[in-house]
Amino acid sequence: MQPTEKPLEVKPGEARPRSSERDVIRETFRDQAERGQTKSDIVLLSVQRLLRRGAITNLAKMLGRMHPADVAKVITHLSSPKEKREVFELVRGEMKRGQVLSELDGDSIQQVLADLLHSDIAWLLKDLGPDDVAYILGFLPEERGKEILALMKTEDSTEVADILKYPKDTAGGIMTTEFFSLPEDATAQEAIRRLQQATDAEMVFYIYVTDKEEHLVGVLSLRQLLTVPPATPLKNLMARDVISVAVDMDQEEVARQVASYNLLAIPVVEKDGTLVGIITVDDVVDVIREEATEDMLKMAGAIEEDSVSKSSSFGAAKVRLPWLFTNLIGSLLSGAILWYFRLTIQEVVAIVSFIPVIAAMGGNVGLQSSTLIIRGMATGLVELTDVRSVFFREVKIGLLMGLACGIILTVVGWAWHQAFLGMVVGASLIIAFLVSTSMATIMPVILKRMGVDPAVAAGPFVTTANDITGITIYLTLATLFLEHLR
């Protein structure tokens, strides 16, 4: 029998030995692995435990080995501003701290920079690209942002100011001014030499070619540049049909352009064709995620701040109430319809059994169709010219689903109450499905033509309207065939 180790004794008044960073992480992994926690969850729990234990040295070492994006994710999910500032201050190196800043959300940026001097913030931002600096300063008060810009290098502050003058959700607001361009008369050899000297360009995916007035006239790839004689002028190599976006184009449309043409970067031009910046694919990915989240939250009647529980209870309730009022009015109308058909219900009480089924099924199938249409319109997969074909497709789908569910409901009604009631219920469900898919397909298109965001209004309207129409169809059919149901 092997001897067991004697537990470490701690005398009164002596400090208990502190667990190392590795022990804390190992302990956290052991506790959470069986609970299906992700790596990010475990890292966050480890940071929180180290904070509670005051293991500052070990926490600093841990943060030093983490990617800036991972550090930013941890900071974002910490509960208090004090914890966020404490972790941010433990990140070593101004460059890495600046990178962490560029990955944070707006609330976290404001919280970690709340107590820092303007000169310290300017020092943290000195190694970031102008687009990242503009992103960070965009969440600070305007006066504070101007004071920080005044402390930066003139060239850097000018580039950032150029970006800040555009709205955040436009091409100009998310572009970077650090791009690589050459005049059309430059040769391939000169282009290669300039590329080797370019240290401030964001990412050289493409070489943009301009004329004497800095107008964008062409584009070529690095591969083209390396496979031609050195004396070949760029105007003989470049593609003249350049896909570009205007500075005031909405960021969602920019993302759609990049996705449609499988681009790694897209140039941004002024109205006269002057090249002013580029948008790289990493920024486009952020836009796609942001816009998709925004659309889904709008359909749920929420806002981004509310979705992550960062807004006040009063503010969250104020945003959600209008959509609940819509459903409340719809429910009252449904109640009025039930009262209108009260004599039918009194005659055949069994009718009540299927009212929730008709309402729920019709609302759900409508919500499915409207979600697909709204998302298709947002991503460009569905255009207004496609409405006719999409409409008939959704109606066919509604008919097939209605037949399948209607037959099942007919059998249930037959077995539960009587044969004719089963047929009325089945027929009502089929008609409700056809009406529901038709309304859900057309309504987003009508709202868009009216200038109303379909993601905001279509969801609550379609769901409520389909509940009402489904109940009305069912009770109307029941009233028409009341003699056969008694």
TORLUM-122002 format. One line per field, with one value per residue (C-alpha): residue in one letter; chain; x, y, z. Coordinates in steps of 0.1 Angstrom, whole numbers. Layout:
r c(A:...)
c c(A:...)
px c(X:...)
py c(Y:...)
pz c(Z:...)
//
This chain:
r c(M:Q:P:T:E:K:P:L:E:V:K:P:G:E:A:R:P:R:S:S:E:R:D:V:I:R:E:T:F:R:D:Q:A:E:R:G:Q:T:K:S:D:I:V:L:L:S:V:Q:R:L:L:R:R:G:A:I:T:N:L:A:K:M:L:G:R:M:H:P:A:D:V:A:K:V:I:T:H:L:S:S:P:K:E:K:R:E:V:F:E:L:V:R:G:E:M:K:R:G:Q:V:L:S:E:L:D:G:D:S:I:Q:Q:V:L:A:D:L:L:H:S:D:I:A:W:L:L:K:D:L:G:P:D:D:V:A:Y:I:L:G:F:L:P:E:E:R:G:K:E:I:L:A:L:M:K:T:E:D:S:T:E:V:A:D:I:L:K:Y:P:K:D:T:A:G:G:I:M:T:T:E:F:F:S:L:P:E:D:A:T:A:Q:E:A:I:R:R:L:Q:Q:A:T:D:A:E:M:V:F:Y:I:Y:V:T:D:K:E:E:H:L:V:G:V:L:S:L:R:Q:L:L:T:V:P:P:A:T:P:L:K:N:L:M:A:R:D:V:I:S:V:A:V:D:M:D:Q:E:E:V:A:R:Q:V:A:S:Y:N:L:L:A:I:P:V:V:E:K:D:G:T:L:V:G:I:I:T:V:D:D:V:V:D:V:I:R:E:E:A:T:E:D:M:L:K:M:A:G:A:I:E:E:D:S:V:S:K:S:S:S:F:G:A:A:K:V:R:L:P:W:L:F:T:N:L:I:G:S:L:L:S:G:A:I:L:W:Y:F:R:L:T:I:Q:E:V:V:A:I:V:S:F:I:P:V:I:A:A:M:G:G:N:V:G:L:Q:S:S:T:L:I:I:R:G:M:A:T:G:L:V:E:L:T:D:V:R:S:V:F:F:R:E:V:K:I:G:L:L:M:G:L:A:C:G:I:I:L:T:V:V:G:W:A:W:H:Q:A:F:L:G:M:V:V:G:A:S:L:I:I:A:F:L:V:S:T:S:M:A:T:I:M:P:V:I:L:K:R:M:G:V:D:P:A:V:A:A:G:P:F:V:T:T:A:N:D:I:T:G:I:T:I:Y:L:T:L:A:T:L:F:L:E:H:L:R)
c c(A:A:A:A:A:A:A:A:A:A:A:A:A:A:A:A:A:A:A:A:A:A:A:A:A:A:A:A:A:A:A:A:A:A:A:A:A:A:A:A:A:A:A:A:A:A:A:A:A:A:A:A:A:A:A:A:A:A:A:A:A:A:A:A:A:A:A:A:A:A:A:A:A:A:A:A:A:A:A:A:A:A:A:A:A:A:A:A:A:A:A:A:A:A:A:A:A:A:A:A:A:A:A:A:A:A:A:A:A:A:A:A:A:A:A:A:A:A:A:A:A:A:A:A:A:A:A:A:A:A:A:A:A:A:A:A:A:A:A:A:A:A:A:A:A:A:A:A:A:A:A:A:A:A:A:A:A:A:A:A:A:A:A:A:A:A:A:A:A:A:A:A:A:A:A:A:A:A:A:A:A:A:A:A:A:A:A:A:A:A:A:A:A:A:A:A:A:A:A:A:A:A:A:A:A:A:A:A:A:A:A:A:A:A:A:A:A:A:A:A:A:A:A:A:A:A:A:A:A:A:A:A:A:A:A:A:A:A:A:A:A:A:A:A:A:A:A:A:A:A:A:A:A:A:A:A:A:A:A:A:A:A:A:A:A:A:A:A:A:A:A:A:A:A:A:A:A:A:A:A:A:A:A:A:A:A:A:A:A:A:A:A:A:A:A:A:A:A:A:A:A:A:A:A:A:A:A:A:A:A:A:A:A:A:A:A:A:A:A:A:A:A:A:A:A:A:A:A:A:A:A:A:A:A:A:A:A:A:A:A:A:A:A:A:A:A:A:A:A:A:A:A:A:A:A:A:A:A:A:A:A:A:A:A:A:A:A:A:A:A:A:A:A:A:A:A:A:A:A:A:A:A:A:A:A:A:A:A:A:A:A:A:A:A:A:A:A:A:A:A:A:A:A:A:A:A:A:A:A:A:A:A:A:A:A:A:A:A:A:A:A:A:A:A:A:A:A:A:A:A:A:A:A:A:A:A:A:A:A:A:A:A:A:A:A:A:A:A:A:A:A:A:A:A:A:A:A:A:A:A:A:A:A:A:A:A:A:A:A:A:A:A:A:A:A:A:A:A:A:A:A:A:A:A:A:A)
px c(0:15:17:-6:6:0:-22:-4:-10:-16:-9:-31:-21:-3:-16:-30:-9:-24:-33:-13:-29:-25:-42:-71:-76:-73:-99:-122:-118:-126:-157:-171:-160:-188:-214:-209:-191:-171:-135:-145:-168:-140:-115:-140:-147:-109:-104:-133:-118:-84:-99:-118:-87:-66:-41:-31:3:-11:-40:-15:5:-27:-38:-3:-8:-43:-52:-65:-99:-101:-91:-118:-144:-136:-137:-171:-187:-174:-202:-189:-170:-145:-136:-134:-110:-89:-85:-78:-50:-34:-29:8:20:3:0:-19:-41:-50:-59:-80:-98:-106:-123:-146:-182:-192:-203:-170:-149:-166:-161:-124:-115:-136:-107:-78:-62:-66:-29:-29:-57:-39:-8:-29:-43:-11:-5:-40:-54:-75:-107:-101:-93:-125:-145:-132:-136:-171:-183:-168:-183:-176:-156:-134:-128:-117:-93:-78:-74:-56:-30:-23:0:-14:-14:-31:-57:-66:-72:-94:-113:-120:-136:-156:-173:-193:-222:-211:-233:-221:-191:-172:-178:-163:-135:-98:-77:-46:-47:-22:-27:-4:-7:-17:16:37:55:53:89:81:49:69:94:67:50:82:84:47:45:13:-12:-40:-39:-26:-52:-54:-35:-57:-48:-56:-53:-37:-68:-68:-99:-101:-96:-85:-75:-51:-40:-5:-4:-8:20:45:38:46:78:91:86:49:28:-1:-27:-19:-26:-54:-91:-110:-144:-138:-165:-166:-190:-199:-189:-226:-237:-253:-230:-254:-254:-216:-215:-239:-216:-186:-204:-219:-186:-164:-141:-114:-116:-137:-127:-147:-150:-165:-192:-166:-148:-119:-105:-107:-104:-111:-132:-116:-134:-128:-149:-175:-179:-185:-212:-229:-231:-242:-270:-282:-284:-302:-328:-335:-338:-362:-384:-385:-393:-360:-329:-292:-286:-317:-307:-276:-293:-272:-301:-322:-353:-374:-357:-361:-398:-404:-389:-408:-442:-452:-449:-468:-495:-498:-504:-527:-549:-548:-558:-587:-599:-597:-618:-643:-645:-651:-679:-694:-696:-708:-741:-722:-699:-729:-746:-715:-691:-666:-657:-636:-612:-596:-595:-560:-547:-560:-546:-512:-506:-517:-495:-464:-466:-469:-440:-419:-427:-422:-389:-376:-388:-374:-340:-339:-346:-319:-292:-302:-314:-349:-354:-386:-386:-387:-418:-442:-423:-416:-453:-465:-437:-447:-484:-476:-456:-485:-509:-487:-482:-519:-529:-505:-516:-552:-555:-540:-564:-594:-586:-581:-614:-632:-619:-623:-658:-675:-666:-680:-663:-630:-636:-645:-613:-591:-606:-602:-565:-558:-575:-557:-524:-530:-541:-512:-485:-500:-501:-467:-451:-468:-467:-429:-428:-456:-439:-406:-424:-439:-405:-411:-385:-401:-380:-396:-433:-439:-433:-458:-483:-482:-484:-514:-532:-528:-542:-573:-579:-574:-600:-624:-621:-627:-657:-672:-671:-684:-714:-721:-723:-738:-767:-743:-723:-752)
py c(0:33:61:90:125:144:175:208:223:260:275:301:336:322:329:299:291:306:283:289:301:266:250:275:268:230:232:252:228:199:216:228:202:179:207:212:246:260:270:307:300:282:310:336:315:312:350:355:331:347:381:369:354:385:364:395:382:349:367:391:361:344:375:378:345:353:367:404:392:366:392:416:388:382:419:423:395:407:420:452:482:479:443:454:482:460:433:458:475:441:437:443:465:495:478:448:471:491:459:448:482:478:444:457:468:504:500:483:509:537:518:509:544:563:571:573:606:619:616:579:571:588:567:535:544:553:518:512:518:549:528:512:546:560:530:536:574:570:557:585:620:643:668:641:625:659:664:629:635:668:648:624:629:654:628:602:625:638:603:595:628:619:587:602:627:598:580:548:526:537:526:558:551:516:521:524:551:529:514:508:526:535:558:541:550:532:500:465:468:501:487:458:482:504:473:463:498:499:495:514:497:478:446:445:422:442:471:500:522:559:587:621:633:603:588:551:537:501:472:443:414:406:375:396:419:390:373:402:418:445:474:467:497:491:505:476:450:464:455:487:474:480:470:499:515:551:566:570:535:516:491:462:469:470:436:423:435:419:386:386:391:371:400:403:440:467:503:533:563:598:608:621:587:597:568:575:542:504:480:447:414:412:444:430:399:421:440:408:396:430:434:398:403:436:421:392:414:438:408:399:434:439:460:451:466:449:416:414:428:460:485:496:477:508:513:476:476:509:493:460:474:487:451:437:463:451:415:428:445:413:392:415:412:374:376:398:372:344:365:372:334:326:311:286:277:273:249:227:231:207:234:250:221:231:269:270:246:267:299:285:266:295:319:296:289:326:334:309:324:360:352:336:365:392:374:368:405:415:393:400:365:378:409:427:411:377:383:367:334:334:340:311:289:297:292:257:250:262:240:209:216:223:190:171:187:190:152:145:170:155:121:135:154:123:101:126:141:134:129:162:183:166:176:212:215:199:222:252:245:241:274:291:279:292:326:327:320:345:373:365:366:398:419:424:435:460:474:478:497:519:527:507:482:448:433:457:455:423:398:411:420:387:367:387:388:351:343:364:351:314:317:336:310:281:296:308:273:258:283:275:237:240:218:189:194:192)
pz c(0:-11:15:10:11:43:37:39:74:77:111:125:113:82:47:29:-2:-33:-63:-94:-126:-141:-111:-114:-151:-145:-118:-140:-169:-146:-132:-165:-191:-181:-183:-221:-216:-245:-244:-242:-212:-194:-200:-188:-156:-151:-153:-129:-104:-106:-101:-70:-55:-63:-84:-104:-115:-127:-145:-162:-175:-187:-206:-221:-239:-252:-285:-284:-297:-269:-243:-256:-254:-218:-210:-227:-207:-173:-151:-137:-152:-124:-134:-171:-163:-140:-167:-194:-173:-169:-207:-213:-242:-257:-291:-277:-255:-286:-305:-276:-277:-314:-306:-278:-281:-276:-239:-229:-247:-228:-195:-198:-211:-185:-162:-187:-196:-232:-237:-226:-250:-279:-271:-271:-305:-322:-338:-349:-384:-390:-393:-359:-343:-359:-346:-310:-310:-324:-290:-270:-265:-295:-275:-260:-294:-308:-279:-284:-321:-314:-294:-323:-353:-378:-406:-385:-371:-405:-418:-388:-392:-428:-417:-388:-411:-426:-408:-390:-411:-445:-467:-457:-420:-421:-447:-441:-458:-457:-492:-520:-553:-582:-613:-645:-662:-635:-647:-632:-619:-602:-587:-572:-557:-542:-528:-510:-494:-484:-447:-439:-463:-446:-467:-502:-518:-550:-566:-575:-604:-606:-631:-626:-607:-583:-600:-598:-634:-629:-607:-609:-587:-574:-595:-627:-616:-612:-645:-670:-682:-658:-682:-688:-678:-654:-678:-701:-673:-653:-655:-662:-651:-614:-588:-563:-538:-531:-497:-487:-496:-467:-451:-457:-494:-493:-476:-503:-531:-515:-510:-545:-563:-538:-532:-505:-506:-523:-531:-519:-542:-540:-564:-589:-588:-566:-546:-509:-492:-492:-472:-464:-460:-422:-418:-441:-419:-389:-409:-420:-384:-371:-397:-393:-356:-360:-383:-360:-330:-348:-357:-321:-310:-292:-296:-294:-260:-247:-261:-240:-209:-208:-210:-180:-172:-180:-214:-224:-214:-234:-265:-262:-253:-288:-302:-272:-278:-314:-301:-274:-300:-322:-292:-284:-320:-317:-286:-304:-332:-307:-291:-325:-332:-296:-308:-330:-301:-278:-303:-307:-278:-294:-319:-291:-291:-323:-320:-305:-331:-361:-346:-337:-369:-392:-373:-374:-411:-418:-396:-415:-448:-437:-421:-453:-475:-452:-449:-486:-493:-467:-483:-519:-526:-532:-554:-561:-596:-580:-560:-584:-586:-549:-541:-561:-546:-511:-519:-532:-501:-480:-499:-494:-457:-453:-469:-447:-415:-426:-432:-397:-381:-400:-386:-351:-352:-366:-339:-311:-319:-352:-388:-402:-376:-386:-422:-412:-391:-419:-446:-423:-417:-455:-463:-433:-446:-481:-467:-442:-467:-492:-466:-453:-487:-499:-468:-465:-502:-496:-465:-483:-512:-485:-471:-439:-426:-431:-403:-378:-389:-408:-380:-354:-381:-399:-367:-354:-387:-393:-359:-366:-401:-391:-363:-386:-414:-390:-372:-405:-420:-387:-389:-425:-418:-383:-392:-399:-367:-343)
//
